[in-house]
Amino acid sequence: YYSLIENLFVPQGLINLNDKWCGFLEKLTTINIDPNNPRYSMYDNGKLMIGKSSIESEKYDVLLFADRSIKYVTIPSFIKIINCYAFERCQNLKKSCIFKRFRT
């Protein structure tokens, strides 16, 4: 919490992140993930970190993190879970656009 980390590298072997791993990381804007990591990936030109709810799954279905400087986001239709701190400290985000695709 409250770290000044701006950049993070996720190695191939990291397969479990605590639900609150990115809480209050307002300076974190760049995440690089080893391309051989079986569970995590970057999406939308590095603005969103996505993951698999199960390591055995073939599909990415969890939104884990949004670049803290993000202004607009469209949540992909394959996302089923949004992590509790995914948008924490995204102070420039236009909040009305976050859940646009969930309207009925």
ABEGO torsion letter per residue (X at the ends): XGBABABBBBBAABABBBAAAABGBAABABBBBBAABAABBBBGGGABBBBBABAABABBABBABBBAABABBBBBAABABBBAAAABGBAABBAAAAAAAABX
